[in-house]
Amino acid sequence: MSHPRFSAARRTALGAALALTVFAGLPQQASAQPQALTIGLIPAEDAQAMIESSRQVLDALQQQLGMPVKPFVATDYNGVIEALRAKKLDVAYLGPFSYVLASSVAEVEAFSVAVTKKTGQSAYRSLILARRDSGLRSVAELKGRNFAFVDPSSASGHLFPKAGLRQTGLDPDAYFGRVVFSGSHDASILAVANRKVDAAAVADRIFNSAVAKGTVKPDDFVVLWSSRPIPESPMVWRKDLDPALKEKLARALANLKEVKWGDQGVLNGFQPTSDAAYDVVRDTAKVLKLDLRSMK
């Protein structure tokens, strides 16, 4: 956790540059009917771990679609957004805020969200965590402390906690001591566990996944703040994708039951969603007076 404090603009430029480097290895999509379906994945973990944790889903989709399914994991959210904008991807799994950013600059739309077998829900929450032995028990005690967000384009790792702090009367831009963007929820959780930062904002389901894997112990942490429900991360497709392929893809995702997918756990299929479901994210961005298009 030696990352310096990055501005959103600087990280956007860095993400775009890295994405363009990786794009050279992606197949060109010359029409709305690709020979292979290229799917972008958000970097909740490192790239290889993300692909491996998605292997069952990718294999099941490939079997049902009858065509190759090729994963692409960028170094950050912006890398996936840039790939969508450049039409290097057909489909992507994005966080709620990164989807809102993508929809402001690219011809994409949310169409499906995962439903987990454990919760039966398609929503989650943002948490602000601290070590229990730190003595911290509320966000009011974080003044001057070191804090980790995940990524400027993360809903649960940046947008919602930042807006939540502002709504409690705190200025998140001036309240903390050192602020870092860790790059992933897992990295933020470990940063708190290893005392690299005093507190961090992460998705509850990713924290629960880290606990389930034995990466951290739940009794070592205390929750200082929890958000209202956030609509689950959507599957997004290019609007100009072949309609027949869209229908086939939506049906294939709905059939993905008893399949394990990363921090989501065992899936109980995907259910339809729409762009309007993410207006709550846009409203939260307004609390922070964010110009979404300027962030790309």
C-alpha positions in Angstrom: 0.0 0.0 0.0 2.5 2.6 -1.1 0.2 4.2 -3.7 0.4 8.0 -3.7 -2.8 9.9 -3.6 -4.2 10.0 -7.2 -6.7 12.4 -8.6 -9.6 10.8 -10.6 -8.3 12.6 -13.7 -4.8 11.2 -13.3 -6.1 7.7 -12.8 -8.4 8.0 -15.7 -5.5 8.9 -18.0 -3.4 6.1 -16.6 -6.2 3.6 -17.0 -6.8 4.7 -20.6 -3.1 4.4 -21.5 -2.9 0.9 -20.0 -6.1 -0.2 -21.6 -4.9 0.9 -25.0 -1.7 -1.1 -24.5 -3.8 -4.2 -23.7 -6.2 -3.6 -26.6 -3.6 -4.7 -29.1 -4.1 -8.2 -27.8 -7.9 -8.1 -28.1 -9.7 -9.3 -31.3 -11.1 -6.6 -33.5 -14.9 -6.5 -33.6 -15.8 -5.6 -37.2 -19.5 -6.3 -37.0 -22.4 -6.8 -34.5 -22.0 -10.6 -34.9 -18.6 -11.4 -33.4 -17.0 -14.8 -34.0 -16.1 -14.9 -30.3 -17.8 -13.1 -27.4 -15.3 -10.9 -25.6 -16.3 -10.2 -22.0 -14.7 -7.5 -19.8 -14.4 -8.2 -16.0 -13.8 -5.6 -13.3 -10.6 -6.0 -11.4 -12.0 -7.1 -8.0 -8.8 -9.3 -7.7 -5.7 -9.5 -9.8 -6.3 -10.4 -13.4 -5.4 -14.1 -13.3 -7.4 -14.7 -10.1 -10.3 -12.8 -11.6 -10.3 -15.1 -14.7 -9.9 -18.2 -12.6 -12.8 -17.3 -10.2 -15.0 -16.6 -13.3 -14.0 -19.8 -15.1 -17.2 -21.7 -14.3 -19.3 -18.9 -15.6 -17.2 -18.4 -18.7 -17.2 -22.1 -19.5 -21.0 -22.4 -19.0 -21.6 -19.4 -21.3 -19.3 -20.8 -24.0 -21.2 -24.1 -23.9 -24.6 -22.5 -24.1 -23.7 -19.9 -26.7 -21.8 -22.4 -28.9 -19.0 -19.9 -29.5 -15.7 -19.0 -27.8 -15.9 -16.6 -24.8 -12.8 -14.6 -24.2 -12.2 -12.8 -20.9 -10.4 -9.4 -20.6 -9.4 -8.0 -17.2 -8.1 -4.4 -17.2 -5.9 -2.9 -14.5 -8.7 -0.8 -13.3 -12.4 0.1 -14.0 -11.4 2.7 -16.5 -9.6 0.1 -18.6 -12.9 -1.8 -19.1 -14.8 1.4 -19.8 -12.3 2.4 -22.5 -12.5 -1.0 -24.0 -16.3 -0.7 -24.3 -16.0 2.7 -25.7 -13.6 1.5 -28.4 -15.9 -1.5 -29.1 -13.1 -3.9 -28.2 -15.6 -5.7 -25.9 -19.0 -7.1 -26.6 -20.1 -7.6 -23.0 -18.7 -6.4 -19.6 -19.4 -7.0 -15.9 -19.2 -3.5 -14.3 -19.7 -2.0 -10.9 -22.8 0.2 -10.6 -20.8 3.5 -10.8 -18.4 2.3 -13.5 -21.5 1.3 -15.5 -23.0 4.8 -15.0 -19.7 6.3 -16.2 -19.6 3.9 -19.2 -23.2 4.7 -20.2 -22.3 8.4 -20.3 -19.5 7.9 -22.9 -20.3 4.7 -24.7 -23.3 3.0 -26.5 -23.8 0.4 -23.8 -26.7 -0.6 -21.6 -27.2 -2.8 -18.5 -29.3 -5.8 -19.1 -28.8 -8.4 -16.4 -27.7 -8.8 -12.7 -26.6 -11.8 -10.8 -28.9 -13.3 -8.0 -26.9 -15.2 -5.4 -28.2 -18.4 -4.0 -27.2 -17.3 -0.5 -29.1 -14.1 -0.3 -31.6 -14.3 -3.2 -30.9 -10.6 -3.7 -29.5 -8.4 -6.4 -28.2 -5.6 -4.2 -25.3 -5.1 -1.7 -23.9 -2.5 0.6 -20.7 -0.4 1.1 -19.0 -0.7 4.4 -16.3 1.4 6.1 -14.1 -1.0 8.1 -11.5 -0.5 10.8 -9.5 -2.9 12.9 -11.4 -3.7 16.1 -8.2 -3.2 18.2 -7.8 0.4 16.7 -10.4 1.6 19.2 -12.2 3.3 16.3 -16.0 3.0 16.6 -17.5 5.7 14.3 -16.5 7.7 11.2 -16.5 10.8 13.5 -13.2 9.4 14.9 -11.5 9.2 11.5 -10.4 12.8 11.4 -6.7 12.9 10.3 -6.5 9.2 9.9 -5.2 7.3 6.8 -8.0 6.0 4.6 -8.3 3.7 1.6 -10.9 4.0 -1.2 -10.8 1.3 -3.9 -11.0 3.2 -7.2 -12.5 6.5 -8.3 -15.0 4.6 -10.5 -16.1 2.2 -7.7 -19.6 2.5 -6.3 -19.1 0.8 -3.0 -15.4 1.5 -2.8 -15.7 5.3 -3.4 -18.9 6.9 -4.6 -21.4 5.8 -1.9 -19.1 6.0 1.1 -17.8 9.5 0.0 -21.4 10.7 -0.5 -22.4 9.1 2.8 -19.6 10.9 4.7 -20.7 14.2 3.1 -24.3 13.6 4.1 -23.1 13.3 7.7 -21.5 16.7 7.5 -18.0 15.6 6.9 -15.8 16.8 4.0 -14.2 13.6 2.7 -11.7 15.6 0.6 -10.3 17.3 3.7 -11.2 15.1 6.6 -8.6 12.3 6.4 -4.9 12.4 6.7 -3.5 10.3 3.8 -5.9 9.0 1.2 -5.0 6.1 -1.2 -6.8 4.3 -3.9 -5.8 0.6 -3.4 -7.0 -0.7 -6.8 -9.2 -3.5 -5.4 -11.5 -4.3 -2.6 -9.3 -7.2 -1.5 -6.3 -4.8 -1.3 -8.3 -2.4 0.8 -9.3 -5.1 3.2 -5.7 -6.3 3.6 -4.5 -2.7 4.0 -6.8 -2.4 7.1 -5.8 -5.9 8.4 -2.1 -5.1 8.1 -2.4 -1.6 9.6 -1.4 0.1 6.4 -4.4 2.4 6.7 -6.8 3.0 9.6 -10.0 2.4 7.7 -11.3 1.6 4.2 -14.5 1.5 2.2 -15.3 -1.9 0.6 -18.2 -4.0 -0.7 -19.8 -6.1 2.0 -20.0 -9.2 -0.2 -16.3 -9.0 -1.0 -15.5 -8.7 2.7 -17.7 -11.7 3.4 -15.9 -13.6 0.6 -12.5 -12.7 2.2 -13.8 -14.0 5.5 -15.1 -17.2 3.9 -11.8 -17.9 2.2 -9.9 -17.4 5.6 -8.0 -14.4 4.3 -9.1 -12.3 7.3 -11.0 -13.0 10.5 -14.3 -11.2 11.0 -13.6 -10.6 14.7 -10.6 -8.5 13.8 -12.8 -5.8 12.2 -15.5 -3.4 13.2 -18.0 -1.7 10.8 -18.0 2.1 11.2 -20.6 2.8 8.6 -22.9 1.0 6.2 -24.6 2.3 3.1 -28.2 1.9 1.9 -28.6 -1.0 -0.6 -26.8 -0.5 -3.9 -28.1 -2.2 -7.1 -25.9 -5.1 -7.9 -23.1 -4.9 -10.5 -24.7 -5.3 -13.9 -23.8 -7.2 -17.0 -23.6 -4.7 -19.9 -23.7 -5.2 -23.6 -23.0 -3.0 -26.6 -26.3 -1.6 -27.9 -25.3 -2.6 -31.5 -24.7 -6.3 -30.6 -26.7 -8.7 -32.8 -30.2 -8.9 -31.4 -30.3 -12.7 -31.7 -27.1 -13.0 -29.8 -28.4 -10.6 -27.1 -31.5 -12.9 -26.7 -29.3 -16.0 -26.5 -26.9 -14.4 -24.0 -29.7 -13.2 -21.7 -31.2 -16.7 -21.7 -27.8 -18.3 -21.0 -27.2 -16.0 -18.0 -30.6 -16.8 -16.6 -29.7 -20.5 -16.8 -26.5 -20.1 -14.7 -27.7 -21.8 -11.5 -25.6 -23.8 -9.0 -22.5 -22.2 -10.6 -19.9 -20.4 -8.4 -18.7 -17.0 -9.5 -16.0 -15.2 -7.5 -17.2 -13.1 -4.5 -20.8 -13.6 -5.6 -20.7 -17.2 -4.4 -23.1 -19.7 -5.9 -25.4 -18.1 -8.5 -29.2 -18.6 -8.7 -29.2 -17.3 -12.3 -29.3 -13.7 -13.6 -32.4 -11.5 -13.7 -33.2 -8.7 -16.1 -32.3 -5.1 -15.2 -32.4 -1.8 -17.0 -30.5 1.5 -17.2 -33.1 3.1 -15.0 -32.2 0.8 -12.1 -29.0 2.8 -11.7 -30.5 6.2 -11.4 -29.9 5.9 -7.6 -26.2 5.8 -8.5 -26.6 8.9 -10.6 -28.4 10.7 -7.8 -25.6 9.8 -5.4 -23.1 11.3 -7.9 -25.1 14.5 -7.8 -24.6 14.7 -4.0 -20.9 15.0 -4.8 -21.6 17.4 -7.7 -19.8 15.1 -10.1 -19.8 15.7 -13.8 -19.8 12.1 -15.1 -18.6 12.9 -18.6 -15.6 14.9 -17.3 -14.5 11.8 -15.4 -13.7 10.0 -18.6 
